[in-house]
Structure formats: structure tokens, C-alpha cells
Amino acid sequence: HHILFVCTGNTCRSPMAEGFMRKLAKERGISVDVRSAGVAAVDGMSMSRHAEAVLRDHQIQDQITSSSLTADLLNWADLVLTLTGSHKQHVLARFPSAAGKVYTLKEFAENDQQILHDLEELDQLYASIEIRRSLGESIDAADHQRLIEIQQRIPGFDIVDPFGGTRDDYEIAAADIRKALEKLLDKLETHRLG
């Protein structure tokens, strides 16, 4: 598995996800190649000091520097996991050919069947609405209403940005990331064994 984590500047959330994923996968004996990037990253920036400290507290010494999101990185990845829905939308808007392998981390890790069904229907509705829009057609009121109903049922899949926050803010984001990664690894283990 080649997994790419994507956030904004690639100095907080996605490097933490990269570091944690590498460590947790190794502990479970799951073979993954992991990288991270940012939709607005400057290449070569150091991780934020709080992100680095959080990883160090978990015996992760990875020296991760920022990378901007490129077509080459997306081509390398089998799976692209963004830290928020807006990152996912950004990736798909810039690289529509990546559709089908781009999810938010929490969305992909989700295992509740009703939520997964809702997400699938939501993606189909969005695609249908975008096609109609691009053809200059009006949006069906029933589709619009259905979109609202599903959006209200689906839990939030964003991992809050700790950038500029306290060490506690980074700890909260890291705990959220680790929880999602454990669920993701459960899925990868099931897939490997099944």
C-alpha cells in the first residue's frame, strides 16, 4: 500500500499522520509506504515544534519535511487520505483523475455501514449535480433536499487544525488521527487476511 496523507501546509496534521501510520503499521506487521504533502505547502519546511514533540512522545523520530502536492505524488499513491473535506475537494478539483482513491482519513476509516451507504449516495448526488451544473441545467429540488438530509446525518470527518495552537491542541489532533489510523489499520488487516 502506498498511502499519501494531505493537509494544508504539511507541517502539522499530515506529518503526524505519516509518522503515526508508519509506526502503528510496523507494530502490526502491515507493509505500507507512507508519505505526506500539503495543498499549500512550501517544500522543505520543518514540522511544527509541537507536532514534532507529540511524535517524539510516542517514540517517533522521523525527520519529515514539507512537500507540496504534485501529480507525481498522486500517481505514486494507491490511497490519498486528506485531513479535512476541504482538502479532499481541493485535491479532486486540481487532480480530477485521482477520483476513486481520495478520501478523508476519517471517512475511509469509517466502518458503520449506514454511514458508508450515506457517503456513497452523497458522492453520487454531488457528481450528478455537478454534471447538471456543467451542462447548464437546473438542480432538481428533490436531489437538493436529499443532499441536505444526508449531510445532516453524516458525522464530521475533519481533523481540527492545531496550527498556531497550544501543545494541547496538537495532542487532541494527534489522538483524533491515531484513532482513525487504528480503524484504518483494522481495515487493511481484514483486507490482507480476507
Secondary structure in CASP SS format (residue, H / E / C, confidence):
PFRMAT SS
TARGET T0000
AUTHOR 0000-0000-0000
METHOD secondary structure of the structure
MODEL  1
H C 1.00
H E 1.00
I E 1.00
L E 1.00
F E 1.00
V E 1.00
C E 1.00
T C 1.00
G C 1.00
N C 1.00
T C 1.00
C C 1.00
R H 1.00
S H 1.00
P H 1.00
M H 1.00
A H 1.00
E H 1.00
G H 1.00
F H 1.00
M H 1.00
R H 1.00
K H 1.00
L H 1.00
A H 1.00
K H 1.00
E H 1.00
R H 1.00
G C 1.00
I C 1.00
S C 1.00
V C 1.00
D E 1.00
V E 1.00
R E 1.00
S E 1.00
A E 1.00
G E 1.00
V C 1.00
A C 1.00
A C 1.00
V C 1.00
D C 1.00
G C 1.00
M C 1.00
S E 1.00
M C 1.00
S C 1.00
R H 1.00
H H 1.00
A H 1.00
E H 1.00
A H 1.00
V H 1.00
L H 1.00
R H 1.00
D H 1.00
H C 1.00
Q C 1.00
I C 1.00
Q C 1.00
D C 1.00
Q C 1.00
I C 1.00
T E 1.00
S C 1.00
S C 1.00
S E 1.00
L C 1.00
T C 1.00
A H 1.00
D H 1.00
L H 1.00
L H 1.00
N H 1.00
W H 1.00
A C 1.00
D C 1.00
L E 1.00
V E 1.00
L E 1.00
T E 1.00
L C 1.00
T C 1.00
G H 1.00
S H 1.00
H H 1.00
K H 1.00
Q H 1.00
H H 1.00
V H 1.00
L H 1.00
A H 1.00
R H 1.00
F C 1.00
P H 1.00
S H 1.00
A H 1.00
A C 1.00
G C 1.00
K C 1.00
V E 1.00
Y E 1.00
T E 1.00
L H 1.00
K H 1.00
E H 1.00
F H 1.00
A H 1.00
E C 1.00
N C 1.00
D C 1.00
Q H 1.00
Q H 1.00
I H 1.00
L H 1.00
H H 1.00
D H 1.00
L H 1.00
E H 1.00
E H 1.00
L H 1.00
D H 1.00
Q H 1.00
L H 1.00
Y H 1.00
A H 1.00
S H 1.00
I H 1.00
E H 1.00
I H 1.00
R H 1.00
R H 1.00
S H 1.00
L C 1.00
G C 1.00
E C 1.00
S C 1.00
I C 1.00
D C 1.00
A H 1.00
A H 1.00
D H 1.00
H H 1.00
Q H 1.00
R H 1.00
L H 1.00
I H 1.00
E H 1.00
I H 1.00
Q H 1.00
Q H 1.00
R H 1.00
I C 1.00
P C 1.00
G C 1.00
F C 1.00
D C 1.00
I C 1.00
V C 1.00
D C 1.00
P C 1.00
F C 1.00
G C 1.00
G C 1.00
T C 1.00
R H 1.00
D H 1.00
D H 1.00
Y H 1.00
E H 1.00
I H 1.00
A H 1.00
A H 1.00
A H 1.00
D H 1.00
I H 1.00
R H 1.00
K H 1.00
A H 1.00
L H 1.00
E H 1.00
K H 1.00
L H 1.00
L H 1.00
D H 1.00
K H 1.00
L H 1.00
E H 1.00
T H 1.00
H H 1.00
R H 1.00
L H 1.00
G C 1.00
END
